[in-house]
Amino acid sequence: MILHERNVYGDCGDAARLEAQVRADLQAGGNARLAGDDGAGDGAAADDVAAGDGAGQAGRWSVEAWRLAAVPERMRGGRAAAEAALRAVDPEGYARSRNFLDGRVTGLSPYLRHGVLALGEVRDAALAAAGAGAEKLVQELAWREYWQRVYVALDGAVGADLEADKTGVVARARELPEDVREAQTGLRCMDAWSGQLQRSGYLHNHARMWMAAYLVHWRRVRWQAGAAWFREHLLDGDAASNDLSWQWVASTFGSRPYFFNRENLERYTGGRFCEGCALAGRGCPMEGSYEELAVRLFGTGAETAAGMATESGDGRWPAGRLRRVKGAAVAAADKPVRRPLIWVHAGSLNPKQEALRRYPEAPVVFVWDGEWLERDRVSAKRLAFVAECLREMPERMWIARVERGGLAELLRGLCARLGADGVVAQETAEAVVRMRGEPVGWVREPRFCDGTEELGELDLRRFSRFWQRVQRRAMQSSGYKR
């Protein structure tokens, strides 16, 4: 469905008008609910995702219930906000303090996830600022590159366990506990992070790890339920980085489960959550040494804590397919296009992207993709962030909306209407998998690890193996200019 034949979001002068326009666009045609709103709850969504088909019902998701919450100033959408955040990055301060909740983190993840900034661009800026002192930041950026490569290699099927669970725990809940969702667990740390996640769409990476470990190992919740909850609220949530990180915590894509104790939490939070917590010293489930907690959680003592379990990469599990993967980031060839239609998707919201620079007169379309909106139950905070990014896109950009499964058909129809001989789009892992089999001309931004194609096959079963192969190239500037 074509909603507007030009970008109307740039005309929305304030947040209220922008909210009203987004709401009207997503309600267009009198359809107040997206496909799949059949009354299924979160448990049904978790089941379908766990099955690995990516096409399950996403539960209730009503337009009428949306309220576009205020986004924290540091998380405003758009290229201008992204560039300001990039200028403020301190690579050496990041290396020293990134694990502390008040450390010098970058705040760039929402811009990276939505393609407002490119990994190579951030890497080059970090190297220019700190040289060899930027290596830890570059290595952390490489984690995102790694997750994206795994996602493409597995054709997006990251919603099921990639390896055997190393914990020995069999019975797990399929739904997120209500006390976690309502921030009523009695643990000050978990309740604070639950509220922050749902209110702001942001959590420090260490807090994400702690909360994931608490849900999976202490509360015995299937990682899929927690991952779906995070994707719903995080401004930077995507299936690759989010779901694979949860699998790493759960030990279904890692050699051992990740868990923590109160001492670790107090160290990196300055003790501000434990101080005054009703459970501190009186029933805190994280009290104890790692050996004691391993026995309590898994019944296997120090062996599990020491990582005695080994990976399942022998072909019996999906991770076995990651043993030998081509060095190229994606297996998609460019399609020659002379009169293109540029498809701007949720992972390519950079007004300075290569596709727009290469074809400055070509028509452009952004599509509110029902499959993405429904699968991730995209929050109002995230919609506001995306809409703010769209405000900076070209005025000639059309706005459209489709239900599940209608994206390719809409793009083909629009090509015919505009006399375009094909679709071009910025290459991202999710877009390539989403449009597998469709003749899209993928435009590459400068790669984070330019030249990795020359390395031949990569072993993607563990990040350490990937980093060992690409480290030298990752630490070289690509001369990315925008």
N, C-alpha and C positions, 0 to 999 in steps of 0.2 A: 504494500500500500504506500503510494507516494503521499507524503504529508505536506511537504513544502518544496517548491522549485528553487529555493535558495536558502541559505543559512539564516534562519530567523533568530538564532540564539544570540548573535552579536547585537541584535536590537534590544535585547532585554536589559534594561538599564540597572536593575537591582535584583537582589536575590529572590524577592517575592515574585517579580515578573518572570524570572527564569524558572522558578518552581511551577508557576501556573502554566507556562508553555510546555515544560516537560510533562507535566501531569496530563495536559490536554492531548499531547501527541501520543502518549501511551494509552490513553482511553479512546483514541480515534476509532470511529466506526461503532461506537456504543459498546465496545467489548471492555468491560471494566475488569475482567480477570483474564489472565493468560491461559493458554491451553494447559491442561493438566490439573486444573483446580477442581479436583473431584472429591475433596474432603480428606485426602490422604494426609497423614501426619508426618512428623520428622522421621519416624521409624521406617515408613515406607520409602522415603527418600534414601535413607541410609542403606536399606536393603538393595535398592536398585543400583546405587553407586557401587556397593560392594560386589555386585554381580559383574561389574566391569563393563556394562553395556552403555553407560553414560546417558541413557535415554529414559530414565525412570521419572515418575511423578515427583515434583518438587514440593508437594504439600501446598497448603493454602498460601496464597500470595495475592492479596487484594489491593488494587490501586486505591480503593477507598480508604484503606488503613494507612497509607503512606503519609509521613510528615517529614519534609526535607529538613533535617536537623542542621544546625549551624556547624560548619566544618572548622576545626581549629585553624587559626591563621597560617600556621606553618604547613598546613595540608591543603591550601587552596589549589584548585586545579588550574592548569594552563602553563604554557611555556615560560611566561614571564616569572611566575612563581617558582618554577623549576630552576630557571637560571639563577635566581636569587639564592635558592637553597644550595645549588652547586657551588656558587662563589663562597659560601660560608663553610664549606667542608674543610676540616682540619685532619689530613691523613695521619699525621703522627699522633695527634691527640686521640684519634679513633683507635689506633693501634694500642695505645696505653690504657684506654678506659672503656672500650666498647662493651665489655661484659657488665659494667655497672649501670644500674638503671638511670643514674644521672650522668652517664658518660657522654663523650662527644660523638654520638651517633650522627649519621648523615641526614636522616629523614627523607631520603631520595626514593625509597622503595615504591610509593604510589606512582611516581613519575616514570620509573623504569618499567613497572608492570604495564602501564598504559602507553608506552612508547613515546612519551613526551621527551624523555632523555634516552639516549642509547648507552649501552654498557661501554662501548668503545670510547664514547665521549667522556663519560665519567672517569674511566681509566686514564685517558690522556690528561684530563684536568688534574687528577691526583698525582700522576708522575711529574707534571709540570710544577706542581706545588711542593712536592717533597722528594722526588727522585726515588732512590732505593727505600726511603722511609715510608713509601706508600705501599709496600709489598703486602702488608696484612690487609689493607683495604682492597687491593686488587684481588687477593686470594678470596676474600669474601664475595666480591663481584663474580668471581669464577664459579662460586656455588650456583648462582642463578643461571649462568651459561650451562653448567652441568645438568641442572634439573631440566632445562629446556631440551637439551640433547637427549636425555633419557626419555622425556615425554614423546618426542618425535620418533625415536627408535622403537618405542612400544605402541606407536600409533594412537597415543592418547589414553591407552588403557591402564591408567594408574590408580583406578578406584578399587582394585582388588589387591590382596596381598601379593607382593612380588616375590617374597621368600617365605619360608616357614617361620612362624612365630617362635622366638627363642626363649620365651618366658615360661612355657609350660602351662600357661593359663588357658583354659578352654572356654568356660562359660563367661560371656561378656554381654552387657546390656546393649540393646540396639538403639536406644534413644538417649539423648542428653538428659541428665538428671535435672529436674525442675529447680532444685535449690541452687544449682550452678547457674542456670539461666537467669534466675531471679536474684542472684548475688546474696544468697541466704545460707551459705554453707557453714558459717561460724568462723571460718578462717579469714582473717583480715586480708591476707595477700590475695587469695583466690577471689574473694568478693570484690576487692578493689579492681582487679584486672577484668573481671566479668563486666563490671560497670563501665570501665574505661573502654573496653572493646566495643560495647554496644552504643556507648555515647559518642565516641570520637572516631571509631574505625581504625584506631592505631594501638599497637602494643609493641613495646621494646622486644627484640628478638629473644632475650633471655626470659622475659616473662611468658612469651609464647611457649618456650620449651618447658618451663616449669608447669604451666597450666596444662599443656598436652600430657606431660608425664603424670600429673595428678589425676587427670581424667582416665587415662588408659591403664595406669598401674595401680593407683590407690582405689579409684572408683570402679574399675573393671568395665569401662565403656569401650565399645568398638571404636577404633580410631576414625572410622568413616563418619561417625556421628559428630565427633569433635571437629573434624576437618570441614564438614559441611557448615557447621556453625561459624567457624572462622571465615570461610569464603563468603558467607552471607554478610558479614559485618566489616571485614578488613578492606580498607581502601586499596590495598595492594594484593588482594587475594586472587590467585589463579590456581588452576588445577595442578600445574607442574610444581611450582615452588611450595605451595601450601600442602598438597596431599602427600608429596614425596617427603617433605619434612616431618609430617605426622607419621609416615611409615618408618622413618629413621628413628624417631622416638620409640615407636612401638616394637621395633626390632624386626619388622617385616621387610625392611630394606636397609639393614645394618647388621653388624656382627653381634650386637648385644643391645639390650634395652637401655634407653637413657632414663635415669632417675636421679634424684638429688636428695640432700638432707637439709635440715634446718640450718646447720652451720654454713652451708653453701649459700642458702638464701639470705641469711643475715649479712654475710660478707658483702654480697653484691647489691644489697638494698640499703646498707647502712643500718639495718635492724629496725627500720621504721614501721614495718608491718608486724613484726613479732612483738614489739613494744606495745603493750596495751591489748594484745590479742587475748581473748578469753581462754584460748586453748594453749597458749605458750606455757610449757612446763606442766600442763595439766591435760594431757591427751592429744597433743599435736601429733598427727600421724607421721610427720617428717622427722621427728626426734630420733636420734640414734646414729650410729656409724653406718657406712655403706654396707659393711658385712652384715650388720644386724638387720638393716632394711632389706637386703637381698633375701635373707631367710624369711622375713616377715611377708614380703611381697611375692616371692617366687618359690620359696622352699628349697632353693639350691645353694644357698650360702655364698661364699666368696667366689665360687666358680663363675656364677653369672656376672657378679660385679666385676670380675677380672676379664670378662669377655671370652670365656672358653668356647662358647658356641661359634661355629663357623658359618660362612655364607652358603646359600643354596643356589649356586650358579651352574649347576650341572645339566640344565635343560628340563628338569622336572618342574621348575617354577619359572614364571615369566622373566625373572632376572637373568636366567641363563641366556636369553637372547641378546644380552648386553655385552657378552664376552668379546665379540668381534664386530665393531660398528665402524662404518666409513667415517673418515675424519671430517667430511663435509657436514655442516650443521643440519641440513635437510636434504632429502633426496627428491628435490623438485627443480626441474629445469625451467629457465625463463622461457616464456612464450613471446615471440616477436609480435609486437602490436604497434601499428602506425597511428591509429585514431583511438586512443584508449578511453575507457571510463575508469577513473581512479576510485577504488573502494577504500574508504577510511573505516577501519574497524576499531574496536575497543582497545586494541594493542598498538594502534598507530596514530595517536592523537597529537602528533608534533606538526605544527604548521610549517616547519622548516624541513620536513622529511624529504628524502631523495625523490620519491615519486612525484611530489608536487613541484620540485625544482626541475625535474627532467621534462615534465609535461605541463608547462605553466598555463596553457590555454585549455587543457582538457577538462571536461565536466567531472565533478566530484560528487560522491554520494556517501553519506553516513547512514547506517541502518541500525535502528534499535532492534537487535536480534533476539526474538522471543526465546530461542533455544538457550542462549546465554543467560538472559534475564530469569528464565524459569529454573534452569539447572542450579544456578548459584543463589536464587532468591535474592537478587541484588537489592541491597538496602538503599533507602532514600539518601543516605550520606554518600554512597557511591554514585548514585545517579546525579547528585549535585556536583560531585567532583568531575564526572565525565562531561556534564553540561558546561561547566566552567571551562574545560579544555576546548570544547567545541566553539565557544565564543570567539576564540582566536583563529579558527580555521577560515578558509577562503569564503567570501560571500557567495561565490558561485556554487557552493556545495549544496546539494539537495539533501533533504531529510526524509527518511522512509522508515517504515515499520513492517516487520513480518512476524508471523507466528512460527512455531516450531517447524523446521523442515522446509521453509519457503525461501531461504536466502538465495540459493543459486538461481532459482526460477526468477526471482525479482531482478537480480543483476542481469540475467540474460534479456529479460524484457526491457529493462532500461537501456541496455546497449542498442537494441533494435530501435527503440524510440528516439535515441539521440544520434544514431548513425555511427556508433562506436564499433570497432571490429574486435574488441576484447576487453577484458578486465585486467587491470594491474593493481597491485596492492603491496604494501610493505610486508616483507617476509617476517613472520613471527611463528613460533612453534605452534601456538594454538590456532592461528589462522590457516596454516598449512594443513594441519590435521583436520580442521573443520571443513576445508574445501578439497579434501583428497579426491582425486579423480576429475575435478573440474579444471578446465583450461585457463588457469590464472597465470598471468605473467608476474612472477614474484620479483620485487625490487629489493635489493639488499642494501641495508645500511652498512657502513664499514664494520667489519666483524670484530668482536671482542678479541678473538684469537685469529687474526688474519693469517692465512697460510696453513691452517691446521689440515687442510685437504692434502697437503704434501706429506703429512705424517702417516698417511695410510690408515690402517685400522686402529681404532681406539678400544680400550677395555673400559666400559662404563659401569661395571658392577660396583665400583667404589670410587668416591671422589678422589681419594689419595692417588689412585692410578691415573685418573684424568689429569689432575694437577701436575703430576710428575712429567707428563708428556707435553703439556701446553705452557708450563711456567715461564720458560724463556721467552716465548712469543708474547705471552700475556703481559710481560713486563717491558714491552717495547711499544712506544707510542705509534699510533697509526696516522697521526697528523689530521685527526678528525676536526673539521671546521664547519661551523654553522653561523 
